[in-house]
Amino acid sequence: MRLNTLSPGKGAKRVAKRRGRGHSAGQGKTCGRGQKGQHARSGGYHKVGFEGGQMPLQRRLPKVGFNSRMAANTAELRLHELALPTADVINMDVLKKAHLVPAKVSKVKVILSGTLDKSVKLKGLAVTKGARAAIEAAGGSVEE
């Protein structure tokens, strides 16, 4: 095999239609543009979504949804997941090493979900009122 013998596979490259080269070519006279109108003229076209002055579909429909940019940096941690790490003091680094929160997270909030029967000490994490009460009831403490 030589470089000068290489060619694309059969059917990989299609020959372009030669428009405006007579009737026998199949695209003569109007070149597939029809008779008259904006689309038949040279330079005659309109922007995407234009509906002849009628309010376009994308503007008729209501705006929906919202993507918070803060959501990518924050995570929720359930109360029962605090029993999984073996460290004495649970902070952000311990949670990331235990793969309980994503690595790119900068804020974590502990929420009341499940039960905690182990005494834990939290440092530098946000805690809801209910979760704080459950942690302190289990003999743990929260340090902000």
Summary of the structure (lengths in Angstrom):
residues: 144
radius of gyration: 33.1
end to end distance: 70.9
largest distance: 91.7
contacts: 279
relative contact order: 0.11
helix: 21%
strand: 15%
